[in-house]
Amino acid sequence: MVKNSRGVTLVELMVSVAIISVGILGFFGAFSFITKSLHVSRTRTLATNLSQERVEALKNLTYYELLITTTSATDNSFTPGLVYDNGNYPPETVSIGGINFTRYTYVALAQIDSDVISTVTYTFPDTGMKQVRVDVIWRDRGVAKKYTLNNLLENPNVNPLDSSISGVITNSVGATPMAGVVVKIEQNPDWNATTASDGSYSFRVYHGSYTVRASSASFYDQASALSAANAGSNTSIPLALTAIATGTIKGIAWLNSNVVVGSVVGATFTYCADNAAQQEVEFVELVNPTTFAIDIGITNTYPKNISVNYYDESATTLDEAAGFNFTHVSTYVPAGKSYLMASCSSFVVHGGWVNSDAYYATSGPTVEANLGLIREDKAASIQLVAADGTVLDTVGWNDNNNTAPRYEGTPIPVVGGGDGLENNMIVRVSSPGASLAVNDTYARSYDSGDNKNDFLSPNTVTGFTGLPNWPSAFIADPYGTVAAARPVLTGKPAFGAYIAASDPFSGSTRPYTAYITSATQSLAYAPFSLTGVTTGTWAFVISSGTFYREIEDVTVVQARSTGVPNGATSPAWSVTGHIGTMLSSSSIGGFVEGRVTDISNLPLNGITISAGGITKTTGVNGTYFVPVSSGQISVIANPNNVNTAYIQVYAAPIVETGEFTTQNFILVQGGSLSGYITSATTPVPNFVVTALLGGSQYGQAASDSSGHFTIHNLSTGTYQVTPVLLSGQDSNPNFISGTVDPNGTVFVGTFTVTGALGNIVGTVTNNNEIVTSGALILASTGTISSTPPAIAASSAAAQTSLYAVSSKADGTYSLPVRGNFTYNVSVYVPVIQASGSVTVTTKTYSGVAVLPSANTTQDVVLP
């Protein structure tokens, strides 16, 4: 039988190859994905192990050996930034398998409130619980990654919350319950509650004697007498709050940040110093309403700090270089003065000569060439421009048939004849309350942003009169820097300003919009009224953007309004009876204000406040007010116990730019206890001691390199100062009693500690490579066998002490041993052979001397 066989066509072969190719490509794609997944999984596993390793090592410490983070830094690779310990537990760099890991540690006091765990600042009383956070970060393809592990360590000797305090807070008038009142324990602010709608509160405490304080806005704080809270029972402490007597602060807010155009003349016929005959003179007067001198610029240097630019209806544009080309006689405008820029160096005004601060014509042909730059017969504009291009001020006027090319709000109109500024003048208003006649008593500084309302001219106001005896009926006196400074009444209405007083209870406010109407003008201004200000003498601040003004010594009387500034404030009013506040000082950020009192709510005078690096002192009413940078800042009342009668208190509020943050403090009387730790022959550093009162810990400290310790921020009382001993350690004496003196630091005595531990630390390497698999390290004062010795529980007590630890994944180790001894150190490293069997490589070092509470380095180098 003959069997038929069939071959494969070329088409079939190509299809088969394509199918196989797709499958292979898919396999490679899947393989690439699997490889990436394995890399990510392996990296995360390593990060997890490094975190667990660090947490377990820290949890093997006793509660008191685990030190709170007091010096921190921030890694900004993440948002928000990653805060870590930069003092007690600095960052560690670990390299495994070609991957660099950085391990951060952060330890904080923790508390539990309604099953929620939160952290508190290290200056708080010991809560009996510490939170350990370990972050391991690495970079994967240039992207920062992290793994975080949190854990808690409790104080096994912490006192239980075996008692409770409750009560009802009422209004002293009518005895009505008050909701939302904050109730705290003076001796431990961590114990607190907020009253319910029926005024009731309740929280648990340790048994002991406490003072309860209740606080609510618009009411004075009320503190109870010292009351006993017994174990297993509830103590009822009701309190009644008294409303605060208040008054009102009122005024008007003005913002003065730069120069403005005070007046403009397009042409007036008078004598010019550059010519014997009369001629037309034109000028622009600038006004500086700020509290600081302003630099205009110098001759032939461009761009000027402030340039005067001209625009008219014919599309004529003249900046200083192309048009005016000023010769500057004066380069600065002093505060509160004017700056005169004219077409000649001096000219006659009311029979007397006026000197120009800058001029753009001298004599001869240049006079005719420069006359008429400001065209009096056209609609035109004058604009002040800063060197960076910022427009500072603009004034524009119309003619009979054209609109000003540039202006603010509404241009100055032409009413009842005239063409542009022909034989006329425009003069800025000095204040909304000024008469319709030009008022030369005050600076020409009112600026509502509307040219029609801000300027007087013969064409805008019926009955407008300039000063007499000018060749033109509507020409007012121009002023320059040689003239005396004139009081500044106004500026731009500061509608968006933020307003507050430094009393502890009032809030803040913003100005509202009001108008003064006179003839055809309606002039806006920004009055304010800050109500609910506590009676007394306070500081007062208005802030708008980057400008602010602080006024001190503002006395508030109950149920009355106090205008600011006034004759008794600092600074006082610039014009008697005028309560306008000029914002012309540059703001550095935000503001922190508050009040410092004792536990009886009595104000503390002369207490130092450190806020954002700025130091101030509280006044007679216990208040302070500090301009600070924005962001989270450090505020410390009584830093470093500068007033030794009271403790130091720390806070870290967040301050917004241009706004006010209230931070009050309650200081209790206190002082410090100090002492000395020795091993009988040498000082013992880094040894923790605690201060106990009634069985509860109120402070702790660690000895420095000289063996001395100081426990700060202790309220008055008699404490038991005790070294924190580990197993095998002893102290003589076991404790010393010390009474806190509000007048300074009390030395309690010397503790002689025996058996204090030190550490043998180092790195394990094998053939110049870090040992990452873990090595066993043993230390003993006796001989150590070549193989790890077995320890039987029944005989361990009779044997020489043997200390053991395993090295970490980064090859480092830290082995705690008893100090003041010399040790033999042996290391055992498992090595996997090519055959799969495991051998142990060992090495021993002798003569390793360890001091108490100190690190002795012994690197292990194999072979």
HUCORRA-V358405 format. One record per pair of residues at least 24 apart in sequence whose C-alpha atoms are under 6 Angstrom apart, sorted by sequence separation. I is the first residue (numbers start at 1). J is the second residue. D is the distance in Angstrom with one decimal. If there is no record, write none. Layout:
I;J;D + I;J;D
This chain:
107;131;5.7 + 129;153;5.8 + 207;231;5.0 + 219;243;4.3 + 220;244;5.9 + 262;286;5.1 + 379;403;5.9 + 380;404;5.0 + 611;635;4.3 + 631;655;5.0 + 645;669;5.3 + 646;670;4.6 + 683;707;4.6 + 716;740;5.1 + 730;754;5.3 + 779;803;5.1 + 823;847;5.8 + 107;132;4.8 + 129;154;4.4 + 186;211;5.5 + 219;244;5.0 + 261;286;4.6 + 262;287;5.4 + 379;404;4.9 + 381;406;5.7 + 429;454;5.6 + 610;635;5.6 + 630;655;5.0 + 645;670;5.6 + 729;754;5.7 + 778;803;5.6 + 822;847;5.7 + 823;848;5.0 + 128;154;5.9 + 185;211;5.9 + 218;244;5.6 + 260;286;5.7 + 428;454;5.7 + 429;455;5.6 + 506;532;5.3 + 596;622;5.1 + 610;636;5.2 + 630;656;5.2 + 693;719;5.1 + 729;755;4.5 + 778;804;4.6 + 822;848;5.3 + 106;133;5.2 + 128;155;5.0 + 185;212;4.8 + 260;287;5.4 + 330;357;5.1 + 428;455;4.2 + 437;464;5.8 + 506;533;4.9 + 595;622;5.3 + 609;636;5.8 + 630;657;5.1 + 644;671;5.8 + 692;719;5.4 + 729;756;5.8 + 777;804;5.7 + 822;849;4.2 + 105;133;5.8 + 184;212;5.8 + 259;287;5.5 + 299;327;5.1 + 329;357;5.1 + 427;455;5.3 + 437;465;5.4 + 438;466;5.9 + 595;623;4.2 + 609;637;4.8 + 691;719;5.8 + 692;720;5.0 + 777;805;5.5 + 821;849;6.0 + 105;134;4.7 + 184;213;5.3 + 259;288;4.6 + 299;328;5.4 + 329;358;5.5 + 427;456;5.2 + 594;623;5.7 + 691;720;5.6 + 821;850;5.8 + 104;134;5.6 + 128;158;5.6 + 169;199;5.1 + 183;213;5.6 + 298;328;5.8 + 328;358;4.3 + 426;456;5.7 + 594;624;5.6 + 608;638;5.1 + 677;707;5.0 + 691;721;4.6 + 776;806;4.7 + 820;850;5.7 + 104;135;5.0 + 168;199;5.1 + 183;214;4.5 + 327;358;5.4 + 426;457;4.8 + 495;526;5.5 + 593;624;5.6 + 607;638;5.9 + 676;707;5.5 + 690;721;5.7 + 775;806;5.4 + 819;850;5.3 + 820;851;4.8 + 103;135;5.8 + 168;200;4.2 + 182;214;5.7 + 326;358;5.8 + 327;359;5.4 + 493;525;5.1 + 494;526;6.0 + 593;625;4.3 + 676;708;4.4 + 690;722;5.4 + 774;806;6.0 + 775;807;5.3 + 819;851;4.6 + 103;136;4.5 + 167;200;5.6 + 182;215;5.2 + 256;289;6.0 + 326;359;5.2 + 493;526;5.1 + 592;625;5.9 + 675;708;5.8 + 689;722;5.5 + 774;807;5.1 + 819;852;4.0 + 102;136;5.6 + 167;201;5.7 + 181;215;5.8 + 256;290;5.4 + 297;331;5.5 + 326;360;4.8 + 549;583;5.1 + 592;626;5.2 + 675;709;5.5 + 689;723;4.2 + 102;137;5.3 + 166;201;5.4 + 181;216;5.1 + 296;331;5.4 + 325;360;5.9 + 548;583;4.9 + 591;626;5.6 + 674;709;5.4 + 689;724;5.5 + 101;137;5.7 + 166;202;4.1 + 296;332;5.6 + 324;360;5.6 + 502;538;5.6 + 547;583;5.7 + 591;627;4.4 + 674;710;4.1 + 688;724;5.7 + 101;138;5.0 + 165;202;5.7 + 295;332;4.5 + 502;539;5.2 + 547;584;5.8 + 548;585;5.5 + 590;627;5.9 + 591;628;5.5 + 673;710;5.7 + 772;809;4.6 + 69;107;5.2 + 165;203;5.8 + 294;332;5.5 + 501;539;5.8 + 547;585;5.3 + 590;628;5.4 + 673;711;5.2 + 772;810;5.8 + 68;107;5.1 + 164;203;5.7 + 294;333;5.2 + 412;451;5.8 + 501;540;4.4 + 547;586;4.4 + 548;587;5.6 + 589;628;5.7 + 590;629;5.8 + 672;711;5.5 + 772;811;5.4 + 68;108;5.5 + 164;204;4.1 + 293;333;5.5 + 409;449;5.9 + 410;450;5.5 + 411;451;5.3 + 412;452;4.5 + 546;586;5.5 + 547;587;4.7 + 589;629;4.3 + 590;630;5.4 + 672;712;4.6 + 771;811;5.1 + 163;204;5.7 + 164;205;5.4 + 293;334;4.3 + 379;420;5.3 + 408;449;5.5 + 409;450;4.1 + 410;451;5.7 + 411;452;5.5 + 500;541;5.8 + 546;587;4.6 + 588;629;5.8 + 589;630;4.9 + 770;811;5.4 + 163;205;5.3 + 293;335;5.0 + 377;419;5.2 + 378;420;4.9 + 408;450;5.0 + 410;452;5.5 + 499;541;6.0 + 671;713;5.9 + 672;714;6.0 + 781;823;4.6 + 161;204;5.9 + 163;206;5.7 + 292;335;5.0 + 377;420;4.8 + 408;451;5.6 + 443;486;5.2 + 499;542;4.6 + 671;714;5.4 + 780;823;5.3 + 161;205;4.8 + 162;206;5.5 + 163;207;5.4 + 291;335;5.1 + 376;420;5.3 + 415;459;4.9 + 442;486;5.1 + 443;487;5.9 + 446;490;5.2 + 447;491;5.4 + 448;492;5.5 + 498;542;5.6 + 670;714;4.9 + 780;824;5.4 + 161;206;4.5 + 290;335;5.6 + 376;421;4.4 + 377;422;5.6 + 414;459;5.5 + 442;487;5.1 + 443;488;5.2 + 445;490;5.9 + 446;491;4.6 + 447;492;4.8 + 498;543;5.1 + 670;715;3.6 + 779;824;5.6 + 376;422;4.5 + 445;491;5.2 + 497;543;5.4 + 669;715;5.2 + 670;716;4.8 + 779;825;4.5 + 288;335;5.7 + 289;336;5.0 + 497;544;4.4 + 669;716;5.9 + 764;811;5.3 + 778;825;5.7 + 288;336;5.4 + 763;811;5.4 + 778;826;5.2 + 288;337;5.7 + 763;812;4.3 + 777;826;5.8 + 424;474;5.7 + 425;475;5.7 + 762;812;5.7 + 777;827;4.5 + 287;338;4.4 + 762;813;5.7 + 776;827;5.6 + 286;338;5.4 + 761;813;5.6 + 776;828;5.1 + 286;339;5.0 + 761;814;4.4 + 775;828;5.7 + 285;339;5.7 + 760;814;5.8 + 775;829;4.8 + 285;340;4.7 + 760;815;5.1 + 395;451;6.0 + 759;815;5.4 + 284;341;5.3 + 759;816;4.4 + 283;341;5.6 + 758;816;5.7 + 759;817;5.8 + 283;342;4.0 + 431;490;5.7 + 758;817;5.5 + 282;342;5.8 + 757;817;5.3 + 758;818;5.9 + 282;343;5.6 + 757;818;4.1 + 758;819;5.1 + 281;343;5.9 + 756;818;5.7 + 757;819;4.9 + 755;818;5.5 + 756;819;5.4 + 590;655;5.9 + 648;713;5.9 + 313;379;5.5 + 590;656;5.7 + 647;713;4.5 + 312;379;5.8 + 590;657;4.5 + 163;231;5.0 + 172;240;5.0 + 312;380;3.9 + 453;521;5.6 + 589;657;4.6 + 590;658;4.5 + 592;660;5.7 + 594;662;5.2 + 596;664;6.0 + 598;666;5.4 + 162;231;5.3 + 163;232;5.3 + 165;234;5.5 + 167;236;5.1 + 169;238;5.8 + 171;240;5.4 + 172;241;5.4 + 311;380;5.5 + 589;658;5.7 + 590;659;5.1 + 591;660;4.7 + 592;661;4.8 + 593;662;5.0 + 594;663;4.9 + 595;664;4.9 + 596;665;4.8 + 597;666;5.0 + 598;667;5.0 + 671;740;5.6 + 162;232;5.6 + 163;233;5.5 + 164;234;4.7 + 165;235;4.8 + 166;236;5.0 + 167;237;4.9 + 168;238;4.9 + 169;239;5.0 + 170;240;4.7 + 171;241;5.1 + 172;242;5.4 + 311;381;5.2 + 592;662;5.8 + 594;664;4.6 + 596;666;5.8 + 598;668;5.9 + 671;741;5.8 + 165;236;5.9 + 167;238;4.6 + 169;240;5.7 + 310;381;5.8 + 671;742;5.0 + 310;382;4.9 + 670;742;5.1 + 673;745;5.6 + 675;747;5.5 + 680;752;5.8 + 273;346;5.4 + 309;382;5.8 + 671;744;5.8 + 672;745;4.6 + 673;746;4.9 + 674;747;4.7 + 675;748;5.5 + 677;750;5.9 + 679;752;5.3 + 273;347;5.9 + 309;383;5.2 + 673;747;5.8 + 675;749;5.1 + 676;750;4.7 + 677;751;4.9 + 678;752;4.9 + 679;753;5.1 + 272;347;4.4 + 308;383;5.9 + 675;750;5.8 + 679;754;5.9 + 271;347;5.5 + 308;384;5.0 + 271;348;5.5 + 307;384;5.6 + 307;385;5.2 + 306;385;5.5 + 306;386;4.6 + 305;386;5.5 + 305;387;4.8 + 51;134;5.8 + 304;387;5.8 + 303;387;5.6 + 274;362;5.4 + 47;136;5.9 + 274;363;4.6 + 504;594;5.6 + 432;523;5.5 + 502;593;5.6 + 504;595;5.8 + 63;155;5.5 + 758;851;5.8 + 758;852;4.7 + 757;852;5.2 + 758;853;4.4 + 760;855;5.8 + 762;857;5.3 + 756;852;5.1 + 757;853;5.5 + 758;854;4.9 + 759;855;4.7 + 760;856;4.9 + 761;857;4.8 + 762;858;5.1 + 763;859;4.9 + 764;860;4.7 + 765;861;5.1 + 766;862;4.5 + 645;742;3.8 + 760;857;5.8 + 761;858;5.9 + 762;859;4.4 + 765;862;6.0 + 644;742;5.6 + 645;743;5.3 + 644;743;5.2 + 644;744;5.2 + 266;374;5.5 + 266;376;4.7 + 543;658;5.8 + 350;470;6.0 + 260;393;5.7 + 340;480;4.7 + 338;479;5.7 + 339;480;4.5 + 338;480;4.9 + 339;481;5.5 + 338;481;5.6 + 337;485;4.7 + 336;485;5.0 + 336;486;5.8 + 266;421;5.3 + 268;423;5.8 + 267;423;5.6 + 265;425;4.7 + 264;425;5.8 + 264;426;5.5 + 263;426;5.5 + 263;427;4.4 + 263;428;5.9 + 262;428;5.1 + 684;852;6.0 + 685;853;5.8 + 262;444;5.4 + 256;491;5.4 + 254;490;5.9 + 255;491;5.6 + 254;491;5.2 + 255;492;5.0 + 254;492;5.4 + 254;493;4.8 + 255;494;5.3 + 254;494;4.9 + 253;494;5.3 + 253;526;5.6 + 252;526;5.5 + 252;527;4.1 + 251;527;5.7 + 252;528;6.0 + 251;528;5.6 + 250;528;5.6 + 250;529;4.4 + 249;529;5.8 + 249;530;5.1 + 248;530;5.5 + 248;531;4.5 + 247;532;5.8 + 248;533;5.9 + 246;532;5.1 + 247;533;5.3 + 218;505;5.7 + 246;533;5.0 + 246;534;4.3 + 245;534;5.9 + 246;535;5.1 + 245;535;6.0 + 291;584;6.0 + 290;584;5.3 + 247;556;5.8 + 247;557;5.6 + 247;558;4.7 + 246;558;5.1 + 247;559;4.7 + 249;561;5.6 + 251;563;5.5 + 245;558;5.9 + 247;560;5.2 + 248;561;4.5 + 249;562;4.8 + 250;563;4.9 + 251;564;5.5 + 249;563;5.9 + 254;581;6.0 + 255;582;5.8 + 256;583;5.8 + 257;584;5.7 + 251;579;5.2 + 252;580;4.7 + 253;581;5.1 + 254;582;4.9 + 255;583;4.7 + 256;584;5.1 + 251;580;5.9 + 254;583;6.0 + 94;810;5.1
